Amino acid sequence: MTPARSFYGLRHGATDWNREGRFQGRTDNPLNEDGLRQAHEAVAMLRGAGISRIVASPLVRASRTAEIIAAAISVPLAIDDGLIEFDFGSFEGLPVRDLMIKHGVKSATGLVSILPADGESWDAMTKRSLACVSAWLDRHPDDQLLFVCHDAVMQGMANALCGSYFKNSHGTPFRYVREQAQWRVEQVAIADRYSPSPPAT
């Protein structure tokens, strides 16, 4: 399912497992001090973006990030299981770098190719994330939405919409921009101001 219009996405602030470079799917780790700082810093980048509603993954690292932002810009926040992080199965908690070296992969595409069969399907994760985003956009046609979620979720959506992955940092907002039938993902800068995209065709 392809979203009907542009939207914002934000990767949660960092946790200790992020600092240690571990696969962190459904393990519900809290934000560390870096993650809390990143959540507060994201506010400055989003103040001028016109965000009027936030939807977050139920995992605490995403929901807490979203709570900080929602409180700072005074917008409603909802939690949706459709944005939960990818289930890495038997890779959960293992060092990402070690497994990439072991399997001889050097990119996000290569990483996706070695994911274990006992976790979630990458395609299934992408479809449920896009379906979640599309449903919220359709339900609130007058709102500018921010989805606070996870790297795998954001990468899956980017690859499905744009045909490529991108460099995604904790607490850095991105806009998934639809112009006509084409999509691109662009980082939001502090000076950015929201301007509507042309109607989708």
VOPA-283269 format. One line per field, with one value per residue (C-alpha): residue in three letters; z, y, x; residue number from 1; chain. Coordinates in steps of 0.5 Angstrom, whole numbers. Example, Ala and Ser with C-alpha at 12.3 -4.5 7.8 and 13.67 -1.06 7.14 Angstrom:
<recs>
residu	ALA/SER
c3	16/14
c2	-9/-2
c1	25/27
num	1/2
chaine	A/A
</recs>
This chain:
<recs>
residu	MET/THR/PRO/ALA/ARG/SER/PHE/TYR/GLY/LEU/ARG/HIS/GLY/ALA/THR/ASP/TRP/ASN/ARG/GLU/GLY/ARG/PHE/GLN/GLY/ARG/THR/ASP/ASN/PRO/LEU/ASN/GLU/ASP/GLY/LEU/ARG/GLN/ALA/HIS/GLU/ALA/VAL/ALA/MET/LEU/ARG/GLY/ALA/GLY/ILE/SER/ARG/ILE/VAL/ALA/SER/PRO/LEU/VAL/ARG/ALA/SER/ARG/THR/ALA/GLU/ILE/ILE/ALA/ALA/ALA/ILE/SER/VAL/PRO/LEU/ALA/ILE/ASP/ASP/GLY/LEU/ILE/GLU/PHE/ASP/PHE/GLY/SER/PHE/GLU/GLY/LEU/PRO/VAL/ARG/ASP/LEU/MET/ILE/LYS/HIS/GLY/VAL/LYS/SER/ALA/THR/GLY/LEU/VAL/SER/ILE/LEU/PRO/ALA/ASP/GLY/GLU/SER/TRP/ASP/ALA/MET/THR/LYS/ARG/SER/LEU/ALA/CYS/VAL/SER/ALA/TRP/LEU/ASP/ARG/HIS/PRO/ASP/ASP/GLN/LEU/LEU/PHE/VAL/CYS/HIS/ASP/ALA/VAL/MET/GLN/GLY/MET/ALA/ASN/ALA/LEU/CYS/GLY/SER/TYR/PHE/LYS/ASN/SER/HIS/GLY/THR/PRO/PHE/ARG/TYR/VAL/ARG/GLU/GLN/ALA/GLN/TRP/ARG/VAL/GLU/GLN/VAL/ALA/ILE/ALA/ASP/ARG/TYR/SER/PRO/SER/PRO/PRO/ALA/THR
c3	0/-2/2/-1/1/4/12/17/20/26/29/36/41/42/47/51/45/40/43/43/36/37/34/37/35/40/46/50/52/55/52/55/56/49/47/51/49/42/43/46/40/35/37/35/28/28/31/24/20/22/25/28/30/32/32/35/36/43/44/50/46/41/45/50/44/42/48/49/42/43/50/47/41/44/39/40/41/39/39/34/34/26/27/32/30/26/29/28/31/33/31/37/42/37/35/28/25/27/23/17/17/19/13/8/7/7/6/8/2/4/11/9/5/11/16/20/18/25/25/21/14/11/6/11/16/10/8/15/16/10/11/18/16/10/15/19/13/10/17/19/12/15/19/18/21/24/25/31/30/28/23/20/19/16/12/9/7/4/0/-2/-4/-7/-9/-4/3/7/12/18/25/32/33/26/23/15/11/6/0/-5/-12/-17/-17/-15/-8/-4/3/5/12/16/18/23/18/14/14/12/5/2/-4/-10/-10/-12/-19
c2	0/7/13/18/24/26/25/25/20/20/14/14/16/12/6/2/-3/2/4/-3/-4/-10/-12/-9/-11/-13/-12/-6/-2/5/11/12/19/20/18/23/29/27/27/34/36/33/39/44/41/40/46/49/43/44/37/37/30/24/17/12/5/2/0/5/8/10/12/16/20/21/24/29/32/32/35/40/42/41/36/29/23/16/9/4/-3/-3/1/-4/-5/-11/-18/-20/-27/-31/-25/-21/-18/-20/-15/-13/-12/-19/-22/-18/-20/-27/-27/-22/-17/-9/-6/-5/-9/-15/-15/-16/-22/-25/-24/-31/-35/-35/-27/-23/-23/-16/-16/-17/-11/-6/-8/-7/-1/3/0/3/10/10/9/15/19/17/18/25/28/35/33/34/27/25/17/16/9/5/4/-2/1/7/3/-2/4/8/2/1/8/10/4/5/5/12/14/14/17/17/23/26/27/26/27/22/27/25/29/27/19/20/19/22/22/28/30/36/42/47/52/48/50/46/47/42/38/38/34/26/24
c1	0/3/1/-3/2/8/10/15/19/24/28/28/34/39/40/45/44/45/51/54/52/47/41/35/28/23/27/24/30/30/33/40/43/45/38/34/39/37/30/30/35/29/25/29/29/21/18/18/15/8/7/0/0/5/4/9/11/9/17/19/25/20/14/19/22/15/13/18/17/9/10/15/10/4/1/-3/1/-2/1/0/3/4/10/14/21/23/23/31/29/36/40/37/42/48/53/51/58/61/55/56/64/62/57/61/56/58/51/44/42/47/44/37/40/42/37/35/28/26/25/20/20/23/17/12/15/15/8/5/9/6/-1/0/2/-3/-9/-7/-6/-12/-16/-13/-13/-12/-6/2/4/10/12/17/19/25/31/29/22/24/29/24/19/24/27/19/18/24/28/34/36/39/43/39/41/38/33/34/27/27/21/18/16/11/11/7/8/15/18/25/27/30/33/30/34/32/31/26/19/13/10/5/7/3/-3/-2/-4
num	1/2/3/4/5/6/7/8/9/10/11/12/13/14/15/16/17/18/19/20/21/22/23/24/25/26/27/28/29/30/31/32/33/34/35/36/37/38/39/40/41/42/43/44/45/46/47/48/49/50/51/52/53/54/55/56/57/58/59/60/61/62/63/64/65/66/67/68/69/70/71/72/73/74/75/76/77/78/79/80/81/82/83/84/85/86/87/88/89/90/91/92/93/94/95/96/97/98/99/100/101/102/103/104/105/106/107/108/109/110/111/112/113/114/115/116/117/118/119/120/121/122/123/124/125/126/127/128/129/130/131/132/133/134/135/136/137/138/139/140/141/142/143/144/145/146/147/148/149/150/151/152/153/154/155/156/157/158/159/160/161/162/163/164/165/166/167/168/169/170/171/172/173/174/175/176/177/178/179/180/181/182/183/184/185/186/187/188/189/190/191/192/193/194/195/196/197/198/199/200/201
chaine	A/A/A/A/A/A/A/A/A/A/A/A/A/A/A/A/A/A/A/A/A/A/A/A/A/A/A/A/A/A/A/A/A/A/A/A/A/A/A/A/A/A/A/A/A/A/A/A/A/A/A/A/A/A/A/A/A/A/A/A/A/A/A/A/A/A/A/A/A/A/A/A/A/A/A/A/A/A/A/A/A/A/A/A/A/A/A/A/A/A/A/A/A/A/A/A/A/A/A/A/A/A/A/A/A/A/A/A/A/A/A/A/A/A/A/A/A/A/A/A/A/A/A/A/A/A/A/A/A/A/A/A/A/A/A/A/A/A/A/A/A/A/A/A/A/A/A/A/A/A/A/A/A/A/A/A/A/A/A/A/A/A/A/A/A/A/A/A/A/A/A/A/A/A/A/A/A/A/A/A/A/A/A/A/A/A/A/A/A/A/A/A/A/A/A/A/A/A/A/A/A
</recs>
